[in-house]
Amino acid sequence: MKIYKLTQVTNQTIKAFDSLIPQLSSSCTLPSKKDLEDIVKSNATELFVAQENNQILGTLTLVFYKIPTGDKVWIEDVVVDAKARGKGVGKDLVLFAIDFVAKRQIKSINLTSSPERVAANKLYQKLGFVKRETNVYRLSLV
Ligand SMILES: CC(C)(COP(=O)(O)OP(=O)(O)OC[C@H]1O[C@@H](n2cnc3c(N)ncnc32)[C@H](O)[C@@H]1OP(=O)(O)O)[C@@H](O)C(=O)NCCC(=O)NCCS
């Protein structure tokens, strides 16, 4: 199994995301080819995939931005195909992302994970992420 930064969006990529995204959120619209290309081309995002035998098994996105308090990075949209879970793919994706960020001048990595995502919360804590006491808010506009 290899983890790499996606630089090109192929039909295989689109098919993989069509399968992976509903496993992350049942309410999300599937990303189009252009959506994925925008993510790949953007300086603010890095899209990583885990692949074995020419099959994409999972993905993770890093989001970077600068604000007055410094450079920030968030891990987003971590998902491993149900058939490939429990074999270290999620762990390897997160470790790859940590290594990628560690090579830059950024002091910490942020993420959120809903408490009902038991496997994900265990994974992040196992890899050293510490729960912060803060409130997460959302204003729905539709
Ligand atoms: C969370 C997710 C990415 C983990 O991927 P994975 O490849 O199955 O995880 P790994 O095999 O690398 O497991 C790494 C660690 O995660 C934890 N973990 C994984 N699956 C678990 C489960 N079913 N129950 C409890 N802990 C689990 C364990 O600590 C495990 O380490 P261990 O095997 O040494 O005990 C995967 O379950 C998934 O895609 N879930 C649905 C989408 C999701 O919730 N994404 C996270 C959004 S924040």
The ligand as an SDF file (V2000), in Angstrom:
LIG
                    3D

 48 50  0  0  0  0  0  0  0  0999 V2000
  -11.8010    6.3110   10.9190 C   0  0  0  0  0  0  0  0  0  0  0  0
  -11.2690    5.4920    9.7520 C   0  0  0  0  0  0  0  0  0  0  0  0
  -10.6640    6.4510    8.7320 C   0  0  0  0  0  0  0  0  0  0  0  0
  -10.1680    4.5730   10.2820 C   0  0  0  0  0  0  0  0  0  0  0  0
   -9.5550    3.9260    9.1870 O   0  0  0  0  0  0  0  0  0  0  0  0
   -8.9010    2.4610    9.3160 P   0  0  0  0  0  0  0  0  0  0  0  0
   -8.0340    2.2660    8.1570 O   0  0  0  0  0  0  0  0  0  0  0  0
   -9.9550    1.4570    9.5400 O   0  0  0  0  0  0  0  0  0  0  0  0
   -8.0530    2.6230   10.6740 O   0  0  0  0  0  0  0  0  0  0  0  0
   -6.7180    1.8130   11.0410 P   0  0  0  0  0  0  0  0  0  0  0  0
   -6.8580    0.3950   10.6330 O   0  0  0  0  0  0  0  0  0  0  0  0
   -5.5520    2.5740   10.5220 O   0  0  0  0  0  0  0  0  0  0  0  0
   -6.7400    1.8740   12.6280 O   0  0  0  0  0  0  0  0  0  0  0  0
   -5.8770    2.7480   13.3580 C   0  0  0  0  0  0  0  0  0  0  0  0
   -6.4190    2.8890   14.7730 C   0  0  0  0  0  0  0  0  0  0  0  0
   -7.7250    3.4530   14.7610 O   0  0  0  0  0  0  0  0  0  0  0  0
   -8.5310    2.8810   15.7980 C   0  0  0  0  0  0  0  0  0  0  0  0
   -9.6280    2.1140   15.1800 N   0  0  0  0  0  0  0  0  0  0  0  0
   -9.7430    1.7470   13.8940 C   0  0  0  0  0  0  0  0  0  0  0  0
  -10.9080    1.1030   13.7090 N   0  0  0  0  0  0  0  0  0  0  0  0
  -11.5120    1.0500   14.9110 C   0  0  0  0  0  0  0  0  0  0  0  0
  -12.7510    0.5410   15.3610 C   0  0  0  0  0  0  0  0  0  0  0  0
  -13.6140   -0.0770   14.5240 N   0  0  0  0  0  0  0  0  0  0  0  0
  -13.0820    0.6910   16.6670 N   0  0  0  0  0  0  0  0  0  0  0  0
  -12.2430    1.3160   17.5170 C   0  0  0  0  0  0  0  0  0  0  0  0
  -11.0480    1.8310   17.1480 N   0  0  0  0  0  0  0  0  0  0  0  0
  -10.6980    1.7070   15.8630 C   0  0  0  0  0  0  0  0  0  0  0  0
   -7.6060    1.9680   16.5600 C   0  0  0  0  0  0  0  0  0  0  0  0
   -6.9900    2.7100   17.5940 O   0  0  0  0  0  0  0  0  0  0  0  0
   -6.5990    1.5700   15.5060 C   0  0  0  0  0  0  0  0  0  0  0  0
   -5.3760    1.1770   16.0380 O   0  0  0  0  0  0  0  0  0  0  0  0
   -5.1580   -0.3800   16.4020 P   0  0  0  0  0  0  0  0  0  0  0  0
   -5.5530   -1.1740   15.2110 O   0  0  0  0  0  0  0  0  0  0  0  0
   -3.7070   -0.4650   16.7060 O   0  0  0  0  0  0  0  0  0  0  0  0
   -6.0360   -0.6370   17.5790 O   0  0  0  0  0  0  0  0  0  0  0  0
  -12.3700    4.6120    9.1080 C   0  0  0  0  0  0  0  0  0  0  0  0
  -12.9920    3.8670   10.1230 O   0  0  0  0  0  0  0  0  0  0  0  0
  -13.4330    5.3890    8.3690 C   0  0  0  0  0  0  0  0  0  0  0  0
  -13.2450    5.7360    7.2060 O   0  0  0  0  0  0  0  0  0  0  0  0
  -14.5860    5.6740    9.0130 N   0  0  0  0  0  0  0  0  0  0  0  0
  -15.7140    6.3470    8.3780 C   0  0  0  0  0  0  0  0  0  0  0  0
  -15.4250    7.7940    8.0760 C   0  0  0  0  0  0  0  0  0  0  0  0
  -14.9460    8.5600    9.2820 C   0  0  0  0  0  0  0  0  0  0  0  0
  -15.4900    8.4650   10.3840 O   0  0  0  0  0  0  0  0  0  0  0  0
  -13.9390    9.4110    9.0490 N   0  0  0  0  0  0  0  0  0  0  0  0
  -13.3650   10.2670   10.0660 C   0  0  0  0  0  0  0  0  0  0  0  0
  -13.9520   11.6130    9.9520 C   0  0  0  0  0  0  0  0  0  0  0  0
  -13.3980   12.6780   11.2720 S   0  0  0  0  0  0  0  0  0  0  0  0
  1  2  1  0
  2  3  1  0
  2  4  1  0
  2 36  1  0
  4  5  1  0
  5  6  1  0
  6  7  2  0
  6  8  1  0
  6  9  1  0
  9 10  1  0
 10 11  2  0
 10 12  1  0
 10 13  1  0
 13 14  1  0
 14 15  1  0
 15 16  1  0
 15 30  1  0
 16 17  1  0
 17 18  1  0
 17 28  1  0
 18 19  1  0
 18 27  1  0
 19 20  2  0
 20 21  1  0
 21 22  1  0
 21 27  2  0
 22 23  1  0
 22 24  2  0
 24 25  1  0
 25 26  2  0
 26 27  1  0
 28 29  1  0
 28 30  1  0
 30 31  1  0
 31 32  1  0
 32 33  2  0
 32 34  1  0
 32 35  1  0
 36 37  1  0
 36 38  1  0
 38 39  2  0
 38 40  1  0
 40 41  1  0
 41 42  1  0
 42 43  1  0
 43 44  2  0
 43 45  1  0
 45 46  1  0
 46 47  1  0
 47 48  1  0
M  END
$$$$
